[in-house]
C-alpha cells in the first residue's frame, strides 16, 4: 500500500545501532503482536458496518468500544467519505488486509463499503463537487464535519484531494471491474473540480478552507474568527500529492499547478499547521509525516528541478521534525512510550496521526536501510497495540495522557466518561472506526511486505519481525495470499 511511485534509494547516513539503547524504542510483546493489533482493528471496523442500499456504511463516524454511535459528539451522527469518516480509505485498508491474509470474507464487505462511497451521492455525478458528510438524523449532505446549515459555508480542499486520491487507489485495487471504473470516475471528476476551482491563498500555498466556489475561506471552522493558519496548514499537502498523481497518470493541466505551491512551501521552510480541522497549532505531528511522504514522491517522480534538494528537505526538515513529538516514557500511569503527542495545544496521542508517522519512518527505512528508522516505525505499531479495548477489537481514538479532553462530557443531566475506565487520564473511550481505529492497518501491511520474514516452524507458516519475533502463525488450513 505504498500509494504512488516508490521512493528512490538514497544514502543519507550510516545505519544506527538498534535496540534498547535508542530512547524512542519499544520491544515486541510476545503475547500480542502488531499483526494481532491490526487484525483486531479490522474486526472492529467490520463490526461497525451496517447495510445501506446495495452497500454498507459505518454506523457512525464516532463510536464507543461496543460499536455504538456516540451521538453526543459532533462526529456521532454523520458518515461518509470525509476526513474523519474515511469510507474510501477504510475500504482500501480492508481490501488490502483481505488480500494479504487471503480472507475473502473481509473483502466482500470492504467492496460493499466502497460501493456506498461511490454510489452514496458524495461526489456530484455531473460537476465532481464533493459533499463529504451525510447527517444520519436527516439524510442531508454537508460540506464539513460540523454538519449544520449555519456552518455549511466551507469545505477543506486538501481533505477533498485526499478523498480523490483514495478513489483512484481503490480503483487500482478493483481494476477491471465496474466498481473499479466507477471509483476511478469519482476520483477523476473530483480531482478535475479541485484543479479548476481551488484558488491559492495570497502567499501561494493552498488555503486550509475554501468557499463552495473554491475561493479561499480565511476563517475558523465555526466562522467566529480568522484562522491563524488559514494559509499555513499541512492539509494542502494532499493537493500537491493529488496533482502529481494525476500528472503521473497522464492527465493534462495538473503539472502546472504544482510549481507555485511547492515553491511557497519550501520558501517558508514548510507549512506544518494543523490539518485536523478542529485544532489550531503551528506544528502538528502528522503534517511532518505527510510532508515527508509527499515530497519524496515529488522528488522521485520528476516534479522538481532539484530532486536531491527536495529529498534532502524531506529527510532533514520533515522526517526529523517528527522527533519533537516522541514520547520515550509512560506518562501519568498511561502507556504512552513509543507514541507521538499531536501538538503543543492539543497533546493527546491520536492514533491515525501515529499511523502516518509510522508510515513515514518505514518508508524512510526502506529507502535508506536505516535500522533506527525501522525501529521507530515498528515502535509506534507496538505502542498502538497496547490500546485495544472491549470485546470487538476497538482501537482508541487517542491516548489522553494529560487529560486534555476532560474526564467527562456533559450531555443534558448526564456525565459521559471520556476515558476508558473513567479515570482522569487514559485512552479515549471512543474512536472513528474507519480512521483512528483502522489506519494502523496500512503501516502494518507495509511493514509485513518490506521488513518481515516468512518461515516455517513446527510445520506451520509464521511471520517474523525484523528482530526475529514471531508476530503471526498460520491458522489451520489457511495461508497467506501469494
TORKOL-4160 file (C-alpha; in steps of 0.2 Angstrom, whole numbers, padded with zeros to 4 digits, m for minus):
482
<pt num="1" X="0000" Y="0000" Z="0000"/>
<pt num="2" X="0013" Y="0012" Z="m0005"/>
<pt num="3" X="0000" Y="0023" Z="m0014"/>
<pt num="4" X="0011" Y="0030" Z="m0028"/>
<pt num="5" X="0028" Y="0028" Z="m0035"/>
<pt num="6" X="0042" Y="0021" Z="m0025"/>
<pt num="7" X="0055" Y="0031" Z="m0017"/>
<pt num="8" X="0072" Y="0030" Z="m0024"/>
<pt num="9" X="0085" Y="0023" Z="m0013"/>
<pt num="10" X="0096" Y="0036" Z="m0005"/>
<pt num="11" X="0110" Y="0036" Z="0007"/>
<pt num="12" X="0110" Y="0049" Z="0020"/>
<pt num="13" X="0119" Y="0041" Z="0035"/>
<pt num="14" X="0125" Y="0025" Z="0041"/>
<pt num="15" X="0113" Y="0014" Z="0050"/>
<pt num="16" X="0112" Y="0016" Z="0068"/>
<pt num="17" X="0113" Y="0003" Z="0081"/>
<pt num="18" X="0096" Y="m0004" Z="0085"/>
<pt num="19" X="0088" Y="m0009" Z="0101"/>
<pt num="20" X="0085" Y="m0003" Z="0119"/>
<pt num="21" X="0099" Y="0010" Z="0118"/>
<pt num="22" X="0088" Y="0020" Z="0107"/>
<pt num="23" X="0077" Y="0032" Z="0118"/>
<pt num="24" X="0062" Y="0030" Z="0106"/>
<pt num="25" X="0060" Y="0011" Z="0106"/>
<pt num="26" X="0048" Y="m0002" Z="0112"/>
<pt num="27" X="0052" Y="m0020" Z="0111"/>
<pt num="28" X="0039" Y="m0033" Z="0104"/>
<pt num="29" X="0026" Y="m0040" Z="0115"/>
<pt num="30" X="0026" Y="m0059" Z="0113"/>
<pt num="31" X="0008" Y="m0061" Z="0119"/>
<pt num="32" X="0000" Y="m0048" Z="0107"/>
<pt num="33" X="0009" Y="m0043" Z="0091"/>
<pt num="34" X="0007" Y="m0029" Z="0079"/>
<pt num="35" X="m0002" Y="m0042" Z="0067"/>
<pt num="36" X="m0014" Y="m0046" Z="0082"/>
<pt num="37" X="m0017" Y="m0027" Z="0084"/>
<pt num="38" X="m0020" Y="m0024" Z="0065"/>
<pt num="39" X="m0032" Y="m0039" Z="0064"/>
<pt num="40" X="m0042" Y="m0033" Z="0079"/>
<pt num="41" X="m0044" Y="m0016" Z="0071"/>
<pt num="42" X="m0051" Y="m0024" Z="0055"/>
<pt num="43" X="m0063" Y="m0034" Z="0066"/>
<pt num="44" X="m0069" Y="m0019" Z="0075"/>
<pt num="45" X="m0072" Y="m0009" Z="0058"/>
<pt num="46" X="m0082" Y="m0024" Z="0051"/>
<pt num="47" X="m0092" Y="m0024" Z="0067"/>
<pt num="48" X="m0097" Y="m0006" Z="0064"/>
<pt num="49" X="m0103" Y="m0008" Z="0046"/>
<pt num="50" X="m0122" Y="m0008" Z="0043"/>
<pt num="51" X="m0132" Y="m0010" Z="0027"/>
<pt num="52" X="m0136" Y="0005" Z="0016"/>
<pt num="53" X="m0145" Y="0001" Z="m0001"/>
<pt num="54" X="m0134" Y="m0011" Z="m0010"/>
<pt num="55" X="m0119" Y="m0007" Z="0000"/>
<pt num="56" X="m0113" Y="m0005" Z="0018"/>
<pt num="57" X="m0109" Y="0011" Z="0028"/>
<pt num="58" X="m0102" Y="0014" Z="0045"/>
<pt num="59" X="m0115" Y="0015" Z="0059"/>
<pt num="60" X="m0107" Y="0032" Z="0064"/>
<pt num="61" X="m0091" Y="0042" Z="0062"/>
<pt num="62" X="m0088" Y="0041" Z="0081"/>
<pt num="63" X="m0092" Y="0025" Z="0091"/>
<pt num="64" X="m0089" Y="0018" Z="0108"/>
<pt num="65" X="m0080" Y="0001" Z="0112"/>
<pt num="66" X="m0096" Y="m0008" Z="0109"/>
<pt num="67" X="m0098" Y="0000" Z="0091"/>
<pt num="68" X="m0112" Y="0011" Z="0096"/>
<pt num="69" X="m0114" Y="0028" Z="0089"/>
<pt num="70" X="m0108" Y="0042" Z="0101"/>
<pt num="71" X="m0122" Y="0054" Z="0096"/>
<pt num="72" X="m0117" Y="0067" Z="0109"/>
<pt num="73" X="m0102" Y="0071" Z="0099"/>
<pt num="74" X="m0101" Y="0082" Z="0083"/>
<pt num="75" X="m0095" Y="0066" Z="0073"/>
<pt num="76" X="m0108" Y="0055" Z="0081"/>
<pt num="77" X="m0122" Y="0057" Z="0069"/>
<pt num="78" X="m0113" Y="0058" Z="0052"/>
<pt num="79" X="m0105" Y="0046" Z="0040"/>
<pt num="80" X="m0097" Y="0047" Z="0023"/>
<pt num="81" X="m0080" Y="0049" Z="0014"/>
<pt num="82" X="m0073" Y="0065" Z="0023"/>
<pt num="83" X="m0058" Y="0067" Z="0034"/>
<pt num="84" X="m0065" Y="0058" Z="0050"/>
<pt num="85" X="m0077" Y="0047" Z="0041"/>
<pt num="86" X="m0065" Y="0040" Z="0029"/>
<pt num="87" X="m0076" Y="0027" Z="0020"/>
<pt num="88" X="m0065" Y="0025" Z="0004"/>
<pt num="89" X="m0049" Y="0024" Z="0015"/>
<pt num="90" X="m0057" Y="0012" Z="0026"/>
<pt num="91" X="m0062" Y="0001" Z="0011"/>
<pt num="92" X="m0044" Y="0001" Z="0004"/>
<pt num="93" X="m0037" Y="m0005" Z="0020"/>
<pt num="94" X="m0049" Y="m0019" Z="0022"/>
<pt num="95" X="m0047" Y="m0024" Z="0004"/>
<pt num="96" X="m0028" Y="m0024" Z="0006"/>
<pt num="97" X="m0029" Y="m0034" Z="0023"/>
<pt num="98" X="m0041" Y="m0047" Z="0015"/>
<pt num="99" X="m0029" Y="m0050" Z="0000"/>
<pt num="100" X="m0013" Y="m0051" Z="0011"/>
<pt num="101" X="m0021" Y="m0064" Z="0023"/>
<pt num="102" X="m0032" Y="m0072" Z="0009"/>
<pt num="103" X="m0048" Y="m0068" Z="0018"/>
<pt num="104" X="m0062" Y="m0066" Z="0005"/>
<pt num="105" X="m0075" Y="m0064" Z="0020"/>
<pt num="106" X="m0066" Y="m0047" Z="0023"/>
<pt num="107" X="m0065" Y="m0041" Z="0005"/>
<pt num="108" X="m0084" Y="m0044" Z="0002"/>
<pt num="109" X="m0090" Y="m0031" Z="0015"/>
<pt num="110" X="m0075" Y="m0020" Z="0010"/>
<pt num="111" X="m0081" Y="m0019" Z="m0008"/>
<pt num="112" X="m0099" Y="m0015" Z="m0002"/>
<pt num="113" X="m0092" Y="m0001" Z="0009"/>
<pt num="114" X="m0083" Y="0006" Z="m0007"/>
<pt num="115" X="m0099" Y="0004" Z="m0017"/>
<pt num="116" X="m0108" Y="0015" Z="m0004"/>
<pt num="117" X="m0094" Y="0028" Z="m0006"/>
<pt num="118" X="m0095" Y="0028" Z="m0025"/>
<pt num="119" X="m0114" Y="0027" Z="m0026"/>
<pt num="120" X="m0119" Y="0036" Z="m0010"/>
<pt num="121" X="m0121" Y="0053" Z="m0018"/>
<pt num="122" X="m0105" Y="0061" Z="m0011"/>
<pt num="123" X="m0097" Y="0066" Z="m0027"/>
<pt num="124" X="m0108" Y="0075" Z="m0039"/>
<pt num="125" X="m0111" Y="0065" Z="m0055"/>
<pt num="126" X="m0110" Y="0080" Z="m0066"/>
<pt num="127" X="m0098" Y="0093" Z="m0058"/>
<pt num="128" X="m0087" Y="0082" Z="m0047"/>
<pt num="129" X="m0090" Y="0093" Z="m0032"/>
<pt num="130" X="m0089" Y="0084" Z="m0016"/>
<pt num="131" X="m0101" Y="0084" Z="m0001"/>
<pt num="132" X="m0091" Y="0073" Z="0011"/>
<pt num="133" X="m0103" Y="0070" Z="0025"/>
<pt num="134" X="m0121" Y="0064" Z="0027"/>
<pt num="135" X="m0131" Y="0068" Z="0043"/>
<pt num="136" X="m0139" Y="0051" Z="0049"/>
<pt num="137" X="m0153" Y="0060" Z="0058"/>
<pt num="138" X="m0160" Y="0069" Z="0042"/>
<pt num="139" X="m0151" Y="0062" Z="0027"/>
<pt num="140" X="m0144" Y="0079" Z="0022"/>
<pt num="141" X="m0126" Y="0081" Z="0014"/>
<pt num="142" X="m0114" Y="0093" Z="0021"/>
<pt num="143" X="m0098" Y="0101" Z="0016"/>
<pt num="144" X="m0089" Y="0098" Z="0033"/>
<pt num="145" X="m0089" Y="0089" Z="0049"/>
<pt num="146" X="m0100" Y="0102" Z="0058"/>
<pt num="147" X="m0115" Y="0096" Z="0048"/>
<pt num="148" X="m0125" Y="0111" Z="0052"/>
<pt num="149" X="m0134" Y="0123" Z="0040"/>
<pt num="150" X="m0126" Y="0138" Z="0048"/>
<pt num="151" X="m0108" Y="0131" Z="0046"/>
<pt num="152" X="m0111" Y="0124" Z="0028"/>
<pt num="153" X="m0101" Y="0138" Z="0021"/>
<pt num="154" X="m0084" Y="0130" Z="0018"/>
<pt num="155" X="m0075" Y="0114" Z="0013"/>
<pt num="156" X="m0057" Y="0108" Z="0015"/>
<pt num="157" X="m0049" Y="0107" Z="m0002"/>
<pt num="158" X="m0034" Y="0097" Z="0005"/>
<pt num="159" X="m0045" Y="0084" Z="0013"/>
<pt num="160" X="m0055" Y="0083" Z="m0003"/>
<pt num="161" X="m0039" Y="0080" Z="m0013"/>
<pt num="162" X="m0036" Y="0065" Z="m0001"/>
<pt num="163" X="m0053" Y="0058" Z="m0005"/>
<pt num="164" X="m0049" Y="0060" Z="m0023"/>
<pt num="165" X="m0033" Y="0050" Z="m0021"/>
<pt num="166" X="m0042" Y="0037" Z="m0011"/>
<pt num="167" X="m0055" Y="0034" Z="m0025"/>
<pt num="168" X="m0040" Y="0032" Z="m0038"/>
<pt num="169" X="m0031" Y="0020" Z="m0026"/>
<pt num="170" X="m0047" Y="0010" Z="m0023"/>
<pt num="171" X="m0050" Y="0010" Z="m0042"/>
<pt num="172" X="m0032" Y="0002" Z="m0044"/>
<pt num="173" X="m0036" Y="m0011" Z="m0032"/>
<pt num="174" X="m0053" Y="m0015" Z="m0041"/>
<pt num="175" X="m0046" Y="m0013" Z="m0059"/>
<pt num="176" X="m0056" Y="m0022" Z="m0072"/>
<pt num="177" X="m0072" Y="m0022" Z="m0063"/>
<pt num="178" X="m0087" Y="m0010" Z="m0064"/>
<pt num="179" X="m0084" Y="m0004" Z="m0046"/>
<pt num="180" X="m0066" Y="0000" Z="m0050"/>
<pt num="181" X="m0071" Y="0010" Z="m0065"/>
<pt num="182" X="m0084" Y="0019" Z="m0055"/>
<pt num="183" X="m0072" Y="0023" Z="m0041"/>
<pt num="184" X="m0060" Y="0030" Z="m0054"/>
<pt num="185" X="m0073" Y="0041" Z="m0062"/>
<pt num="186" X="m0077" Y="0048" Z="m0045"/>
<pt num="187" X="m0059" Y="0052" Z="m0041"/>
<pt num="188" X="m0056" Y="0059" Z="m0059"/>
<pt num="189" X="m0071" Y="0071" Z="m0058"/>
<pt num="190" X="m0067" Y="0077" Z="m0040"/>
<pt num="191" X="m0048" Y="0080" Z="m0045"/>
<pt num="192" X="m0053" Y="0090" Z="m0060"/>
<pt num="193" X="m0065" Y="0100" Z="m0050"/>
<pt num="194" X="m0052" Y="0104" Z="m0037"/>
<pt num="195" X="m0039" Y="0109" Z="m0051"/>
<pt num="196" X="m0052" Y="0120" Z="m0060"/>
<pt num="197" X="m0059" Y="0129" Z="m0044"/>
<pt num="198" X="m0047" Y="0129" Z="m0029"/>
<pt num="199" X="m0039" Y="0146" Z="m0028"/>
<pt num="200" X="m0022" Y="0148" Z="m0019"/>
<pt num="201" X="m0020" Y="0159" Z="m0003"/>
<pt num="202" X="m0011" Y="0176" Z="m0006"/>
<pt num="203" X="0006" Y="0168" Z="m0001"/>
<pt num="204" X="0004" Y="0155" Z="m0015"/>
<pt num="205" X="0000" Y="0140" Z="m0003"/>
<pt num="206" X="m0017" Y="0131" Z="m0003"/>
<pt num="207" X="m0030" Y="0138" Z="0009"/>
<pt num="208" X="m0035" Y="0127" Z="0024"/>
<pt num="209" X="m0053" Y="0130" Z="0020"/>
<pt num="210" X="m0062" Y="0136" Z="0004"/>
<pt num="211" X="m0079" Y="0143" Z="0000"/>
<pt num="212" X="m0090" Y="0131" Z="m0011"/>
<pt num="213" X="m0084" Y="0140" Z="m0026"/>
<pt num="214" X="m0066" Y="0137" Z="m0022"/>
<pt num="215" X="m0061" Y="0154" Z="m0016"/>
<pt num="216" X="m0051" Y="0155" Z="0000"/>
<pt num="217" X="m0061" Y="0155" Z="0016"/>
<pt num="218" X="m0050" Y="0163" Z="0029"/>
<pt num="219" X="m0060" Y="0159" Z="0045"/>
<pt num="220" X="m0060" Y="0146" Z="0058"/>
<pt num="221" X="m0072" Y="0131" Z="0057"/>
<pt num="222" X="m0086" Y="0140" Z="0066"/>
<pt num="223" X="m0083" Y="0156" Z="0057"/>
<pt num="224" X="m0081" Y="0166" Z="0073"/>
<pt num="225" X="m0063" Y="0172" Z="0070"/>
<pt num="226" X="m0049" Y="0172" Z="0056"/>
<pt num="227" X="m0040" Y="0156" Z="0056"/>
<pt num="228" X="m0021" Y="0160" Z="0060"/>
<pt num="229" X="m0016" Y="0145" Z="0050"/>
<pt num="230" X="m0028" Y="0149" Z="0035"/>
<pt num="231" X="m0013" Y="0149" Z="0023"/>
<pt num="232" X="m0001" Y="0138" Z="0033"/>
<pt num="233" X="m0010" Y="0121" Z="0036"/>
<pt num="234" X="m0002" Y="0105" Z="0031"/>
<pt num="235" X="m0018" Y="0099" Z="0024"/>
<pt num="236" X="m0013" Y="0107" Z="0007"/>
<pt num="237" X="0000" Y="0094" Z="0005"/>
<pt num="238" X="m0014" Y="0082" Z="m0001"/>
<pt num="239" X="m0017" Y="0094" Z="m0016"/>
<pt num="240" X="0001" Y="0093" Z="m0021"/>
<pt num="241" X="0000" Y="0074" Z="m0019"/>
<pt num="242" X="m0016" Y="0073" Z="m0030"/>
<pt num="243" X="m0009" Y="0085" Z="m0043"/>
<pt num="244" X="0007" Y="0075" Z="m0045"/>
<pt num="245" X="m0003" Y="0058" Z="m0045"/>
<pt num="246" X="m0014" Y="0065" Z="m0059"/>
<pt num="247" X="0000" Y="0071" Z="m0069"/>
<pt num="248" X="0009" Y="0054" Z="m0067"/>
<pt num="249" X="m0007" Y="0046" Z="m0074"/>
<pt num="250" X="m0005" Y="0057" Z="m0089"/>
<pt num="251" X="m0019" Y="0069" Z="m0085"/>
<pt num="252" X="m0017" Y="0086" Z="m0093"/>
<pt num="253" X="m0017" Y="0103" Z="m0083"/>
<pt num="254" X="m0011" Y="0096" Z="m0066"/>
<pt num="255" X="0008" Y="0098" Z="m0068"/>
<pt num="256" X="0007" Y="0117" Z="m0070"/>
<pt num="257" X="m0002" Y="0118" Z="m0054"/>
<pt num="258" X="0012" Y="0111" Z="m0044"/>
<pt num="259" X="0026" Y="0124" Z="m0046"/>
<pt num="260" X="0019" Y="0139" Z="m0036"/>
<pt num="261" X="0013" Y="0130" Z="m0020"/>
<pt num="262" X="0028" Y="0119" Z="m0019"/>
<pt num="263" X="0039" Y="0134" Z="m0020"/>
<pt num="264" X="0029" Y="0143" Z="m0007"/>
<pt num="265" X="0030" Y="0128" Z="0004"/>
<pt num="266" X="0049" Y="0127" Z="0003"/>
<pt num="267" X="0052" Y="0145" Z="0004"/>
<pt num="268" X="0043" Y="0146" Z="0020"/>
<pt num="269" X="0053" Y="0131" Z="0027"/>
<pt num="270" X="0037" Y="0121" Z="0027"/>
<pt num="271" X="0019" Y="0123" Z="0032"/>
<pt num="272" X="0015" Y="0111" Z="0046"/>
<pt num="273" X="0000" Y="0120" Z="0054"/>
<pt num="274" X="m0015" Y="0109" Z="0059"/>
<pt num="275" X="m0023" Y="0098" Z="0046"/>
<pt num="276" X="m0035" Y="0092" Z="0058"/>
<pt num="277" X="m0050" Y="0104" Z="0056"/>
<pt num="278" X="m0054" Y="0106" Z="0074"/>
<pt num="279" X="m0037" Y="0111" Z="0080"/>
<pt num="280" X="m0026" Y="0126" Z="0079"/>
<pt num="281" X="m0007" Y="0124" Z="0080"/>
<pt num="282" X="0008" Y="0129" Z="0070"/>
<pt num="283" X="0016" Y="0112" Z="0072"/>
<pt num="284" X="0006" Y="0096" Z="0071"/>
<pt num="285" X="0015" Y="0079" Z="0070"/>
<pt num="286" X="0005" Y="0072" Z="0056"/>
<pt num="287" X="0009" Y="0087" Z="0045"/>
<pt num="288" X="0028" Y="0082" Z="0046"/>
<pt num="289" X="0024" Y="0064" Z="0042"/>
<pt num="290" X="0013" Y="0068" Z="0027"/>
<pt num="291" X="0026" Y="0081" Z="0021"/>
<pt num="292" X="0039" Y="0068" Z="0020"/>
<pt num="293" X="0029" Y="0056" Z="0011"/>
<pt num="294" X="0023" Y="0069" Z="m0002"/>
<pt num="295" X="0040" Y="0077" Z="m0005"/>
<pt num="296" X="0049" Y="0061" Z="m0008"/>
<pt num="297" X="0036" Y="0056" Z="m0021"/>
<pt num="298" X="0038" Y="0073" Z="m0030"/>
<pt num="299" X="0057" Y="0071" Z="m0029"/>
<pt num="300" X="0056" Y="0053" Z="m0036"/>
<pt num="301" X="0043" Y="0057" Z="m0049"/>
<pt num="302" X="0052" Y="0071" Z="m0058"/>
<pt num="303" X="0041" Y="0085" Z="m0051"/>
<pt num="304" X="0056" Y="0096" Z="m0045"/>
<pt num="305" X="0071" Y="0104" Z="m0054"/>
<pt num="306" X="0081" Y="0100" Z="m0039"/>
<pt num="307" X="0076" Y="0082" Z="m0034"/>
<pt num="308" X="0091" Y="0080" Z="m0022"/>
<pt num="309" X="0087" Y="0096" Z="m0013"/>
<pt num="310" X="0069" Y="0092" Z="m0012"/>
<pt num="311" X="0073" Y="0075" Z="m0005"/>
<pt num="312" X="0085" Y="0082" Z="0007"/>
<pt num="313" X="0072" Y="0094" Z="0013"/>
<pt num="314" X="0060" Y="0080" Z="0016"/>
<pt num="315" X="0073" Y="0070" Z="0026"/>
<pt num="316" X="0081" Y="0084" Z="0036"/>
<pt num="317" X="0066" Y="0095" Z="0039"/>
<pt num="318" X="0051" Y="0084" Z="0038"/>
<pt num="319" X="0056" Y="0067" Z="0045"/>
<pt num="320" X="0067" Y="0074" Z="0058"/>
<pt num="321" X="0053" Y="0086" Z="0063"/>
<pt num="322" X="0044" Y="0071" Z="0070"/>
<pt num="323" X="0057" Y="0069" Z="0084"/>
<pt num="324" X="0050" Y="0083" Z="0094"/>
<pt num="325" X="0034" Y="0074" Z="0097"/>
<pt num="326" X="0041" Y="0057" Z="0103"/>
<pt num="327" X="0037" Y="0050" Z="0120"/>
<pt num="328" X="0050" Y="0040" Z="0127"/>
<pt num="329" X="0041" Y="0036" Z="0144"/>
<pt num="330" X="0024" Y="0031" Z="0151"/>
<pt num="331" X="0015" Y="0047" Z="0157"/>
<pt num="332" X="0003" Y="0048" Z="0172"/>
<pt num="333" X="0001" Y="0030" Z="0173"/>
<pt num="334" X="m0004" Y="0028" Z="0154"/>
<pt num="335" X="0005" Y="0018" Z="0141"/>
<pt num="336" X="0012" Y="0032" Z="0130"/>
<pt num="337" X="0030" Y="0026" Z="0127"/>
<pt num="338" X="0033" Y="0024" Z="0109"/>
<pt num="339" X="0019" Y="0036" Z="0103"/>
<pt num="340" X="0019" Y="0054" Z="0097"/>
<pt num="341" X="0009" Y="0068" Z="0105"/>
<pt num="342" X="0000" Y="0078" Z="0092"/>
<pt num="343" X="0003" Y="0096" Z="0095"/>
<pt num="344" X="0008" Y="0108" Z="0109"/>
<pt num="345" X="m0010" Y="0115" Z="0110"/>
<pt num="346" X="m0018" Y="0098" Z="0110"/>
<pt num="347" X="m0006" Y="0085" Z="0116"/>
<pt num="348" X="m0016" Y="0069" Z="0116"/>
<pt num="349" X="m0008" Y="0055" Z="0106"/>
<pt num="350" X="m0020" Y="0052" Z="0092"/>
<pt num="351" X="m0019" Y="0035" Z="0083"/>
<pt num="352" X="m0022" Y="0040" Z="0064"/>
<pt num="353" X="m0008" Y="0053" Z="0066"/>
<pt num="354" X="0003" Y="0040" Z="0074"/>
<pt num="355" X="0000" Y="0028" Z="0059"/>
<pt num="356" X="0005" Y="0041" Z="0047"/>
<pt num="357" X="0021" Y="0044" Z="0057"/>
<pt num="358" X="0025" Y="0025" Z="0056"/>
<pt num="359" X="0022" Y="0025" Z="0038"/>
<pt num="360" X="0035" Y="0040" Z="0036"/>
<pt num="361" X="0048" Y="0031" Z="0046"/>
<pt num="362" X="0045" Y="0014" Z="0037"/>
<pt num="363" X="0046" Y="0022" Z="0020"/>
<pt num="364" X="0062" Y="0031" Z="0025"/>
<pt num="365" X="0070" Y="0015" Z="0032"/>
<pt num="366" X="0066" Y="0006" Z="0016"/>
<pt num="367" X="0074" Y="0020" Z="0005"/>
<pt num="368" X="0090" Y="0021" Z="0016"/>
<pt num="369" X="0092" Y="0005" Z="0025"/>
<pt num="370" X="0092" Y="0015" Z="0042"/>
<pt num="371" X="0089" Y="0002" Z="0056"/>
<pt num="372" X="0084" Y="0016" Z="0068"/>
<pt num="373" X="0071" Y="0022" Z="0057"/>
<pt num="374" X="0064" Y="0005" Z="0055"/>
<pt num="375" X="0064" Y="0003" Z="0074"/>
<pt num="376" X="0054" Y="0019" Z="0076"/>
<pt num="377" X="0041" Y="0014" Z="0064"/>
<pt num="378" X="0039" Y="m0003" Z="0072"/>
<pt num="379" X="0039" Y="0005" Z="0089"/>
<pt num="380" X="0024" Y="0015" Z="0085"/>
<pt num="381" X="0014" Y="0000" Z="0079"/>
<pt num="382" X="0019" Y="m0009" Z="0095"/>
<pt num="383" X="0014" Y="0006" Z="0106"/>
<pt num="384" X="m0003" Y="0007" Z="0097"/>
<pt num="385" X="m0006" Y="m0011" Z="0100"/>
<pt num="386" X="m0007" Y="m0008" Z="0119"/>
<pt num="387" X="m0023" Y="0002" Z="0116"/>
<pt num="388" X="m0037" Y="m0010" Z="0111"/>
<pt num="389" X="m0051" Y="m0012" Z="0122"/>
<pt num="390" X="m0068" Y="m0021" Z="0124"/>
<pt num="391" X="m0074" Y="m0037" Z="0115"/>
<pt num="392" X="m0074" Y="m0032" Z="0097"/>
<pt num="393" X="m0056" Y="m0026" Z="0094"/>
<pt num="394" X="m0059" Y="m0007" Z="0097"/>
<pt num="395" X="m0043" Y="0003" Z="0095"/>
<pt num="396" X="m0045" Y="0020" Z="0104"/>
<pt num="397" X="m0046" Y="0037" Z="0095"/>
<pt num="398" X="m0031" Y="0043" Z="0105"/>
<pt num="399" X="m0021" Y="0041" Z="0122"/>
<pt num="400" X="m0026" Y="0056" Z="0133"/>
<pt num="401" X="m0011" Y="0056" Z="0145"/>
<pt num="402" X="m0013" Y="0074" Z="0150"/>
<pt num="403" X="m0032" Y="0075" Z="0152"/>
<pt num="404" X="m0033" Y="0087" Z="0138"/>
<pt num="405" X="m0050" Y="0081" Z="0133"/>
<pt num="406" X="m0058" Y="0081" Z="0150"/>
<pt num="407" X="m0063" Y="0067" Z="0161"/>
<pt num="408" X="m0082" Y="0068" Z="0157"/>
<pt num="409" X="m0093" Y="0076" Z="0143"/>
<pt num="410" X="m0109" Y="0084" Z="0150"/>
<pt num="411" X="m0124" Y="0079" Z="0140"/>
<pt num="412" X="m0140" Y="0085" Z="0147"/>
<pt num="413" X="m0140" Y="0080" Z="0165"/>
<pt num="414" X="m0128" Y="0065" Z="0162"/>
<pt num="415" X="m0109" Y="0064" Z="0163"/>
<pt num="416" X="m0102" Y="0053" Z="0149"/>
<pt num="417" X="m0084" Y="0046" Z="0153"/>
<pt num="418" X="m0071" Y="0051" Z="0140"/>
<pt num="419" X="m0058" Y="0039" Z="0146"/>
<pt num="420" X="m0058" Y="0020" Z="0146"/>
<pt num="421" X="m0061" Y="0016" Z="0164"/>
<pt num="422" X="m0067" Y="0034" Z="0168"/>
<pt num="423" X="m0050" Y="0039" Z="0175"/>
<pt num="424" X="m0043" Y="0056" Z="0175"/>
<pt num="425" X="m0030" Y="0050" Z="0162"/>
<pt num="426" X="m0031" Y="0037" Z="0149"/>
<pt num="427" X="m0036" Y="0031" Z="0132"/>
<pt num="428" X="m0051" Y="0039" Z="0124"/>
<pt num="429" X="m0067" Y="0029" Z="0126"/>
<pt num="430" X="m0072" Y="0032" Z="0108"/>
<pt num="431" X="m0065" Y="0031" Z="0090"/>
<pt num="432" X="m0068" Y="0033" Z="0072"/>
<pt num="433" X="m0070" Y="0015" Z="0066"/>
<pt num="434" X="m0063" Y="0018" Z="0048"/>
<pt num="435" X="m0049" Y="0031" Z="0053"/>
<pt num="436" X="m0041" Y="0031" Z="0070"/>
<pt num="437" X="m0046" Y="0013" Z="0074"/>
<pt num="438" X="m0042" Y="0006" Z="0056"/>
<pt num="439" X="m0027" Y="0016" Z="0049"/>
<pt num="440" X="m0014" Y="0006" Z="0059"/>
<pt num="441" X="m0018" Y="m0007" Z="0046"/>
<pt num="442" X="m0008" Y="0002" Z="0032"/>
<pt num="443" X="0009" Y="0004" Z="0041"/>
<pt num="444" X="0007" Y="m0014" Z="0047"/>
<pt num="445" X="0005" Y="m0021" Z="0030"/>
<pt num="446" X="0019" Y="m0010" Z="0023"/>
<pt num="447" X="0030" Y="m0017" Z="0037"/>
<pt num="448" X="0025" Y="m0035" Z="0033"/>
<pt num="449" X="0028" Y="m0033" Z="0015"/>
<pt num="450" X="0045" Y="m0025" Z="0016"/>
<pt num="451" X="0053" Y="m0030" Z="0033"/>
<pt num="452" X="0046" Y="m0046" Z="0040"/>
<pt num="453" X="0052" Y="m0063" Z="0035"/>
<pt num="454" X="0042" Y="m0079" Z="0032"/>
<pt num="455" X="0047" Y="m0095" Z="0039"/>
<pt num="456" X="0041" Y="m0112" Z="0044"/>
<pt num="457" X="0041" Y="m0118" Z="0062"/>
<pt num="458" X="0034" Y="m0134" Z="0068"/>
<pt num="459" X="0026" Y="m0137" Z="0051"/>
<pt num="460" X="0016" Y="m0120" Z="0051"/>
<pt num="461" X="0020" Y="m0104" Z="0042"/>
<pt num="462" X="0025" Y="m0090" Z="0053"/>
<pt num="463" X="0030" Y="m0072" Z="0050"/>
<pt num="464" X="0045" Y="m0065" Z="0060"/>
<pt num="465" X="0048" Y="m0047" Z="0063"/>
<pt num="466" X="0065" Y="m0039" Z="0059"/>
<pt num="467" X="0071" Y="m0044" Z="0077"/>
<pt num="468" X="0066" Y="m0062" Z="0074"/>
<pt num="469" X="0050" Y="m0062" Z="0085"/>
<pt num="470" X="0035" Y="m0072" Z="0079"/>
<pt num="471" X="0021" Y="m0060" Z="0075"/>
<pt num="472" X="0009" Y="m0071" Z="0066"/>
<pt num="473" X="0006" Y="m0090" Z="0065"/>
<pt num="474" X="m0004" Y="m0099" Z="0051"/>
<pt num="475" X="m0020" Y="m0105" Z="0057"/>
<pt num="476" X="m0025" Y="m0122" Z="0052"/>
<pt num="477" X="m0030" Y="m0124" Z="0034"/>
<pt num="478" X="m0026" Y="m0106" Z="0029"/>
<pt num="479" X="m0012" Y="m0097" Z="0022"/>
<pt num="480" X="m0006" Y="m0080" Z="0016"/>
<pt num="481" X="m0011" Y="m0074" Z="m0001"/>
<pt num="482" X="0004" Y="m0077" Z="m0014"/>
